[in-house]
Amino acid sequence: MKRISVLIFAYLLITSCNNEYKPRNIESVDVIKFKKDKSSIRTIVSVDKNTVYYAGSKGDYGYTKDGGKSWSTEYIKHQDTIIPHFRSLTKNGNDFFALSIAHPALLYKLSNNNTELVYKEENEKVFYDAIKFFDDGLHGIAVGDPTEDCPSIIVTFDGGNSWGKIECSSLPKFDDGEAFFAASNTNIKTIGSTVWIASGGNKARILKSNDYGKTWQTFNTPVIQGDGPQGIYSIDFFDKNMGIVIGGDYSKPKENKANKAITIDGGKTWSLVSNNQNPSYKSCVQYVPNTQGKEIFAVGITGISYSNDSGKSWKEVSKDKYYAIEFVDRNTAWLSGNKKIGKLILTN
């Protein structure tokens, strides 16, 4: 019996090794550019190779369903005078939710050619940065800069029909100068009932909740911090344990000091990677699907970089400037940028 157990263990070990993903060595990528004049696009929702939705800085939201051959675009005005500047867009079932920055905060539900304002917040300090839904489709969360001494966090429990702001007494306290960045709608990551949110400025921390935002923990990171444009701009998790953050100093985009870190314990502790090495400042980082957490892309105004060893080392694969990237499969992603949307295609 003991010999049989040893043989079974050896077989499982060999099978596991044979199934281990072998990362690709990607030297270059193809990026197809689609011009979107006059609009700065920080946020996209990628559906498949042919379909991507976006929201922009001119109250515009739109999509393509034929790979970029044609585009449909609509415009929103609030009370016919305020043009929402959208930097956050998320999808829940067939409905989309677009959230504006600055005062007043405006959150719209977009469904079946119908536009409904589902949340409004008036405060001179209000500034929302990112929005996501959880896996169950009922719970959603959006995060913004402090209007008091805590982050601004709004949640929904009914699929986005109604939203409410969490009281400061239920949230972590923020230091003066600690806030978030509305750079790519990716300073929030959700898996199951867990959410991670990354901060910047005076501190670069991780806020984590395992219960849809009811209770919170905070964890420090070694990412550069202490000044307004410094900190974490984007966070992603491969699973509930393995994650990565990226950012830097927006005012010094060529610097690469302490701007990338990884965790293997769900965000409790973080270790710098590729410190003082490229890539420099980036606004978005994403794991490539079906690559076992090995392959990662990061984009920003400094170009597009790629890692095939879980973020420990990187290669620049394009100098194209984009704000965000979102994969639909291991070979295709959509990108958003200033006056453009891109489609990234990897070939082996």
ZICOR-V124461 format. One line per field, one symbol per residue. phi: phi as a letter, one per 40 degrees, with the letter a starting at -180 (. if undefined). psi: psi as a letter, one per 40 degrees, with the letter a starting at -180 (. if undefined). A space follows every 50 residues. Layout:
phi=???
psi=???
This chain:
phi=.ccccccccccccccccccccbccbccabcbcbbcbdgbcbbbbbcbacb bababbcbgcaaabbbghcabbbbbbbcfgbcccccbbaabbgcbbbbbc cgcccbbbcbafgbbbcbaabbacccacbaaabcccgccbabbaccbbba ccbbbbbbghcbbacccdcbbccbcdgcabbccagbcbbbagccbbbbba gcbbbbcbbcbggcbbbbbcbccdahbdcchcbababcacbcaabaihbc cbcccbcfbbabbbbghcbbbcbfcgbcccdbbabaccdfbfgccabbbi cchbbbbbbggcbabcbacccbcabacbacbbabbbacgabbbcbbbc
psi=ddddddddddddddddddehhhiighdiihhhhhhghehhhehihhdade hiiiiaefeiiaiiefeediihhiihhhfedhhhhhehhiihbeiihhhi iahihhhhhhhfehhhhehhhhhdehhidihiiideedhiiiiiihebfi ihhiiiefeediiihhideeiiiiihehaihgdeffehhhhbeihhhhia bdigihhhheffediiiihiieihieideiahdiiihdaedhiiiibahd egeeifhfehiiiefeediihiifhfiiiahiehhhihifefedhiihia eeahihheffediihheiehhidiihidaeehiiiiahfiiihhhhh.
